[in-house]
Amino acid sequence: MWPQGIKTQTEVYATQLSAAIAAHCRFKASIVVGDEREDVARTDARSRRILNFGHTTAHALEKVTNYRRFRHGEAVGYGMLVAAEISKSLGMLVSRELELMRKAVTLCGPLPRADDLSTAQIIDAMTVDKKAVQGKLNWVLLERIGRPRIVDANQIETRILRAALAAALRRQSL
């Protein structure tokens, strides 16, 4: 029994986790209030579209596995890793922050195996992403953690996308 007023380590973690979740909910709400209808013309860091970080890959992973292998959050976890890998390859994100992103995703729990999936099928599925506007796909990438940037998919070479997919899907499946 702990003396009154002294919290166990579990209670401390629960308090910290609750505070982090509340802060993220407030952040998301502030973004939504500022861009309620997700204006497709907006590309600034306060566009509602930034909330789609990780979703380009996530939707493709869900589609190629017939929505049976991944929970949505697991697919988004992979998507965040792919976006971070692309960001680093484009010189937007430094190696240290890519590693922090990998650790953050890992701390959320293990991801189902994905290294057996065809990158060609995933890329094909991306071309029909539900968030594409008039057939144009955009990525939410990172200039640094906490600083998103919306990038036209045409600015990302296929070799960079393939390498990012391979690195992210392989790394988490070990």
C-alpha positions in Angstrom: 0.0 0.0 0.0 1.4 3.4 -1.0 1.2 6.3 1.5 -1.6 8.7 0.8 -0.6 11.3 -1.8 2.2 9.2 -3.4 1.4 7.9 -6.8 2.5 4.6 -8.2 4.5 4.6 -11.4 1.4 3.2 -13.2 -0.6 6.1 -11.9 2.0 8.6 -13.1 2.1 7.1 -16.6 -1.7 7.1 -16.7 -1.8 10.8 -15.8 0.8 11.6 -18.4 -1.0 9.6 -21.0 -4.3 11.2 -20.2 -2.7 14.7 -20.5 -1.1 13.8 -23.9 -4.3 12.5 -25.3 -6.2 15.6 -24.1 -3.5 17.8 -25.7 -3.8 16.0 -29.0 -7.6 16.2 -28.9 -7.3 20.0 -28.3 -4.8 20.3 -31.2 -7.0 18.3 -33.6 -10.1 20.4 -32.6 -8.2 23.6 -33.2 -7.3 22.4 -36.7 -10.8 21.3 -37.5 -12.3 24.6 -36.3 -9.9 26.6 -38.5 -10.7 24.5 -41.6 -14.1 22.8 -41.1 -14.7 21.7 -44.6 -11.1 20.7 -45.4 -10.4 23.3 -48.1 -8.5 21.5 -50.8 -6.8 24.7 -51.9 -5.1 25.1 -48.5 -1.6 23.7 -48.2 -0.5 25.6 -45.0 0.5 23.9 -41.8 -2.9 24.6 -40.3 -4.9 23.0 -43.1 -7.2 20.2 -42.0 -5.4 18.1 -44.5 -2.4 17.7 -42.2 -4.6 15.4 -40.1 -4.2 12.9 -43.0 -0.6 12.3 -42.0 0.1 8.6 -42.7 -3.2 8.0 -44.4 -2.0 7.9 -48.0 -0.1 4.7 -47.3 -2.6 3.5 -44.7 -5.6 3.5 -47.1 -3.4 1.6 -49.7 -2.4 -1.0 -47.2 -6.0 -1.5 -46.1 -7.1 -1.9 -49.7 -4.4 -4.4 -50.8 -5.1 -6.6 -47.8 -8.9 -6.3 -48.3 -9.2 -4.5 -44.9 -8.3 -7.8 -43.0 -4.7 -7.5 -41.9 -4.5 -4.1 -40.2 -6.5 -2.1 -37.8 -6.8 1.5 -39.2 -4.3 2.8 -36.6 -1.8 0.1 -37.5 -2.0 1.0 -41.1 -1.6 4.7 -40.2 1.5 3.8 -38.1 3.1 2.3 -41.2 1.9 5.3 -43.2 3.6 7.7 -40.8 6.8 5.7 -41.1 6.6 5.8 -44.9 5.9 9.6 -44.9 8.8 10.2 -42.5 11.1 8.1 -44.8 10.1 10.1 -47.8 10.6 13.3 -45.8 14.1 12.3 -45.0 14.9 11.3 -48.6 13.7 14.7 -49.8 16.0 16.4 -47.3 13.1 17.8 -45.2 13.6 15.6 -42.1 16.9 14.9 -40.3 17.9 11.3 -39.4 17.4 12.0 -35.6 13.8 12.9 -36.1 13.2 9.9 -38.4 14.5 7.7 -35.6 12.2 9.5 -33.1 9.2 8.8 -35.4 10.2 5.1 -35.6 10.5 4.9 -31.8 7.1 6.7 -31.3 5.4 4.2 -33.6 7.1 1.3 -31.9 5.9 2.5 -28.5 2.3 2.2 -29.6 2.7 -1.5 -30.0 3.8 -4.1 -32.5 2.5 -3.8 -36.0 1.4 -6.8 -38.1 3.8 -8.1 -40.7 3.9 -6.1 -43.9 7.2 -7.0 -45.6 5.4 -9.6 -47.7 3.2 -7.0 -49.5 3.9 -5.9 -53.1 5.1 -2.3 -53.2 3.8 -2.1 -56.8 0.2 -3.0 -55.5 0.5 -0.5 -52.7 1.6 2.2 -55.1 -1.3 1.3 -57.5 -3.7 1.5 -54.6 -2.4 4.9 -53.6 -3.4 6.3 -57.0 -7.1 5.9 -56.2 -6.9 7.1 -52.6 -10.1 8.6 -51.3 -8.3 11.7 -50.3 -7.1 12.4 -53.8 -8.6 15.6 -55.2 -9.5 15.6 -58.9 -7.2 12.6 -59.4 -4.3 14.5 -57.7 -2.6 12.9 -54.8 -1.0 14.9 -52.0 1.3 13.7 -49.2 1.5 15.1 -45.7 5.2 15.0 -45.1 7.3 16.5 -42.3 9.8 19.4 -42.3 10.4 18.3 -38.7 8.3 16.5 -36.1 5.3 18.8 -35.5 5.8 20.8 -38.7 3.8 19.2 -41.6 4.0 20.1 -45.2 1.6 19.2 -47.9 3.5 18.0 -51.0 2.2 17.1 -54.5 2.8 13.4 -55.2 4.5 14.4 -58.5 7.4 15.9 -56.5 8.2 12.4 -55.1 10.1 10.2 -57.5 8.9 6.6 -57.7 12.3 5.3 -56.6 12.0 7.4 -53.4 8.5 6.1 -52.8 9.5 2.5 -53.4 12.6 2.8 -51.1 10.5 4.4 -48.3 7.9 1.7 -48.5 10.5 -1.0 -48.4 12.3 0.6 -45.5 9.2 1.2 -43.4 7.5 -2.1 -44.1 10.6 -4.1 -43.5 11.8 -2.3 -40.4 8.6 -2.9 -38.4 8.2 -6.5 -39.4 11.4 -7.7 -37.7 
